[in-house]
Amino acid sequence: MKYLTGRPQAAYDVVVLGSGAGALTAAATAARAGKSVVVLEKASLLGGTSAVSGGMLWIAANHHAREAGFEDSTDTALDYVRAVSRGRGREELLAAAVTHGDTMLSFVERELGVRFLYLDNFPDYRQDLPGSVDGGRTIEPQLANIVELLGDLGEHVRSDGRAPFTMQEYEDWGAFTRFPWDELGARAESGLVAKGRALVAMLLAAAVREGAHVAVEARGERLLRDDGPAHDAGRVTGVVLATGEEIAAREAVVIGTGGFEWDRSLADSMLASRLYTMCSPPTNEGDGLRMAQRIGAQTRGTREAWWAPMSITGDTRDGKPIGTLLRFERQGPGSIMVNRHGKRFANESQNYNDLARCLQSWDSPNNTTLNTPAYVVFDEAYLERYGILSHRAGEPTPQYLAEGATLAELAGTIGVPAGNLVATVERFNAFASKGEDPDFHRGETAYDRYWGDGGNTWPNPSLAPLERGPFYAMEVVNGAFGTNGGIATDGSARVLDVDGAPIPGLYAVGNATESAYAAGYPGAGATLGPLMTMGYLAGRTIAGQPAAYEAALAGAEAAR
Ligand SMILES: Cc1cc2nc3c(=O)[nH]c(=O)nc-3n(C[C@H](O)[C@H](O)[C@H](O)COP(=O)(O)OP(=O)(O)OC[C@H]3O[C@@H](n4cnc5c(N)ncnc54)[C@H](O)[C@@H]3O)c2cc1C
């Protein structure tokens, strides 16, 4: 174990496991209330998946939207998340996440100094469901200077190596081929970071400012529990690290150890579908889930993950192969996705969680996957316009792309029926030229169009024909940002035992737990929004403070 801030202590009020956004929000909230806190991170780098994420938060009825004149209400949002969670959400968690989201946001802004930008037109992911809106619920971190915020500690925060730009800028600039790369290089030089790294840097700075100690290479392995005859027998009293070291928690242990996606055995046995790849840090191995299970915690929602279509392109994290998330590559006008039969099977522009579910379909008569592997298919004109991932037209074709002078040749290379692929593209092209997709309705919703190219010359930002060879294909499989089921909690993030009673002294947040939105993905930021809200609620509950920070403020004002 290596302390990066503070000196080793045998006991703290609060021991927090993990250093993602859930853990850090809980840590900083408790520390702000005067609790002594230690953050123990298993990896040598801080920030987990959160630090390499887009950093967006989905917060219904948030005050930024309100100030911009956008009409929203928690009731409307509740209707929406109930629909999105497909009847599998628990009302207590749905309500906690939606009702306290904006409270958490106000708290982290005012008390912890985390700064956000409001994205006014980022549409919810399911425009077809009641209560959805076409903008106003997604916010993102402002650019942050990690050197000024954290000094040398900043070097211990995970990075995805990408240039520092905001989602708002992405929207303005459009495709990567139009980015001001020189300016972005200068930003990086000056210490500016964006997205998830900015979010983690600001949360970490707040936790440290409030006195939290932070250690890396500190893997929590077991929970200590008071089994004595006292009235609080059964209370969780600390953790045992993999090194055998014990750290006592006078008031609470918070598990924020991320999902179990990197543990093959857990993933195979619990997830609803085979997970081919993921892009979180490999240290997310379900440790927290196991720790809680050992002392009788209830588990829920373990079939689910934050699913996403991904390609295997040679990307690595901590030396392990990870999946590459596909967005514009499948949503930009002029690319389509086909299955192993050379046929389209879904609206390629829909949100990644629902599209990935289509990859999971099973072809029972043939006892094989129906749509996995799938292929993103595009032509030379698409490559010239947008590039694909970091590959640009004119460069040598990377190993993850198959190439064919004609569609039939490409079909032969990837092993799909040539006749089907040619027919699929001909049919798609005929409609795409008119801006239509009667087969899968691509480009019909605000969500699809947001992710298309507003500057294209065809009638629909999501659609363009594939006409000029050579043609290319990239294999796509079912991947995930992380799993999102596990430890069951109540609406204050207290861990529940198998009978539904809270286990005293034990809290859990984030992907180590059952997602507040169950199987659903309401919009951009719908993992970080609720998990930071639960982190906030954990911190407040541990500190004996009310969930309603605004009310607390008003109360304090009145008392003066
Ligand atoms: C490319 C990408 C983009 C994304 N964009 C967004 C977005 O814009 N908005 C959004 O809402 N979501 C986004 N996500 C998903 C989001 O990042 C995750 O759902 C979220 O960060 C999970 O947070 P967490 O706090 O639960 O865990 P994590 O951030 O994964 O942190 C868990 C930490 O716990 C540590 N740990 C594990 N075991 C132990 C142990 N035994 N002891 C101590 N520490 C341990 C891990 O090493 C890790 O650092 C994205 C994900 C990816 C990969």
The ligand as a Gaussian input file, in Angstrom:
#p B3LYP/6-31G(d) Opt

LIG

0 1
 C      -14.989000       5.103000     -22.583000
 C      -16.067000       5.247000     -21.552000
 C      -16.885000       6.362000     -21.571000
 C      -17.879000       6.497000     -20.612000
 N      -18.609000       7.650000     -20.593000
 C      -19.537000       7.819000     -19.629000
 C      -20.223000       9.067000     -19.513000
 O      -19.940000      10.044000     -20.207000
 N      -21.193000       9.160000     -18.570000
 C      -21.521000       8.117000     -17.746000
 O      -22.439000       8.262000     -16.949000
 N      -20.837000       6.945000     -17.796000
 C      -19.846000       6.786000     -18.696000
 N      -19.133000       5.623000     -18.738000
 C      -19.393000       4.603000     -17.706000
 C      -18.796000       5.074000     -16.367000
 O      -17.482000       5.498000     -16.585000
 C      -18.802000       3.981000     -15.295000
 O      -20.081000       3.406000     -15.216000
 C      -18.434000       4.590000     -13.947000
 O      -17.237000       5.315000     -14.062000
 C      -18.284000       3.550000     -12.853000
 O      -17.891000       4.235000     -11.692000
 P      -17.593000       3.472000     -10.325000
 O      -17.296000       4.541000      -9.331000
 O      -18.655000       2.520000     -10.000000
 O      -16.317000       2.584000     -10.629000
 P      -14.934000       2.855000     -11.346000
 O      -14.814000       4.243000     -11.843000
 O      -14.703000       1.753000     -12.304000
 O      -13.904000       2.714000     -10.140000
 C      -13.751000       1.504000      -9.447000
 C      -12.372000       1.530000      -8.807000
 O      -12.327000       0.550000      -7.763000
 C      -11.038000      -0.034000      -7.774000
 N      -11.107000      -1.319000      -7.071000
 C      -11.547000      -2.511000      -7.549000
 N      -11.430000      -3.450000      -6.602000
 C      -10.894000      -2.857000      -5.500000
 C      -10.535000      -3.323000      -4.229000
 N      -10.671000      -4.599000      -3.883000
 N       -9.997000      -2.436000      -3.322000
 C       -9.819000      -1.101000      -3.674000
 N      -10.136000      -0.631000      -4.898000
 C      -10.698000      -1.496000      -5.800000
 C      -10.730000      -0.170000      -9.249000
 O       -9.356000      -0.353000      -9.442000
 C      -11.254000       1.158000      -9.789000
 O      -10.265000       2.149000      -9.760000
 C      -18.102000       5.476000     -19.656000
 C      -17.259000       4.368000     -19.630000
 C      -16.245000       4.255000     -20.553000
 C      -15.327000       3.070000     -20.470000

